[in-house]
Amino acid sequence: MATRSRPGVVEMATAHPIRTGIYSILPPLTAVALLAISFVHGASLWFPGAFATGMFAFAAVVTRHHLALFRIARIEESLRRG
Protein backbone atom coordinates (compact mmCIF):
# COMPACT_ATOMS: atom_id res chain seq x y z
CA MET A 1 0.00 0.00 0.00
CA ALA A 2 1.37 3.37 -0.97
CA THR A 3 1.58 6.04 1.68
CA ARG A 4 1.36 9.70 0.88
CA SER A 5 3.71 12.14 2.51
CA ARG A 6 1.94 15.26 3.77
CA PRO A 7 4.18 18.26 4.34
CA GLY A 8 4.11 19.49 7.90
CA VAL A 9 4.89 22.63 9.82
CA VAL A 10 8.63 21.98 9.74
CA GLU A 11 8.66 21.80 5.94
CA MET A 12 6.53 24.94 5.76
CA ALA A 13 8.86 26.76 8.16
CA THR A 14 11.83 25.71 6.06
CA ALA A 15 10.21 26.92 2.84
CA HIS A 16 8.73 30.14 4.28
CA PRO A 17 10.62 31.08 7.47
CA ILE A 18 9.60 34.74 7.65
CA ARG A 19 5.88 34.13 7.11
CA THR A 20 5.91 31.25 9.59
CA GLY A 21 7.72 33.36 12.16
CA ILE A 22 5.40 36.34 11.81
CA TYR A 23 2.14 34.40 11.93
CA SER A 24 2.96 31.29 13.98
CA ILE A 25 5.74 32.21 16.41
CA LEU A 26 5.47 35.94 17.06
CA PRO A 27 1.86 36.06 18.39
CA PRO A 28 2.43 33.46 21.16
CA LEU A 29 5.73 35.11 22.11
CA THR A 30 3.96 38.47 22.35
CA ALA A 31 1.24 36.93 24.52
CA VAL A 32 3.76 35.30 26.86
CA ALA A 33 5.70 38.56 27.13
CA LEU A 34 2.54 40.49 28.01
CA LEU A 35 1.62 37.90 30.65
CA ALA A 36 5.12 38.04 32.12
CA ILE A 37 5.13 41.85 32.24
CA SER A 38 1.71 41.90 33.91
CA PHE A 39 2.77 39.30 36.45
CA VAL A 40 6.03 41.06 37.29
CA HIS A 41 4.31 44.42 37.79
CA GLY A 42 1.45 42.94 39.81
CA ALA A 43 -1.27 43.97 37.38
CA SER A 44 -4.53 42.11 36.92
CA LEU A 45 -4.08 39.08 34.70
CA TRP A 46 -7.63 39.17 33.34
CA PHE A 47 -6.99 41.29 30.25
CA PRO A 48 -3.55 39.84 29.46
CA GLY A 49 -5.00 36.33 29.87
CA ALA A 50 -7.81 37.09 27.44
CA PHE A 51 -5.32 38.66 25.04
CA ALA A 52 -3.02 35.63 25.30
CA THR A 53 -5.91 33.27 24.64
CA GLY A 54 -6.86 35.24 21.56
CA MET A 55 -3.29 35.38 20.29
CA PHE A 56 -2.79 31.63 20.75
CA ALA A 57 -6.08 30.95 18.94
CA PHE A 58 -5.08 33.34 16.14
CA ALA A 59 -1.70 31.65 15.76
CA ALA A 60 -3.30 28.19 15.64
CA VAL A 61 -5.89 29.16 13.03
CA VAL A 62 -3.44 31.07 10.83
CA THR A 63 -0.85 28.28 11.05
CA ARG A 64 -3.42 25.71 9.94
CA HIS A 65 -4.51 28.00 7.11
CA HIS A 66 -0.97 28.58 5.86
CA LEU A 67 -0.21 24.87 6.19
CA ALA A 68 -3.26 24.05 4.04
CA LEU A 69 -2.14 26.58 1.42
CA PHE A 70 1.37 25.13 1.53
CA ARG A 71 0.06 21.59 1.01
CA ILE A 72 -2.13 22.70 -1.89
CA ALA A 73 0.85 24.45 -3.50
CA ARG A 74 2.94 21.29 -3.11
CA ILE A 75 0.19 19.16 -4.70
CA GLU A 76 -0.17 21.59 -7.61
CA GLU A 77 3.61 21.62 -8.06
CA SER A 78 3.78 17.82 -8.16
CA LEU A 79 0.91 17.70 -10.68
CA ARG A 80 2.70 20.18 -12.96
CA ARG A 81 5.87 18.11 -12.87
CA GLY A 82 3.92 15.02 -13.82
Summary of the structure (lengths in Angstrom):
residues: 82
radius of gyration: 17.5
end to end distance: 20.8
largest distance: 60.5
contacts: 196
relative contact order: 0.15
helix: 82%
strand: 0%
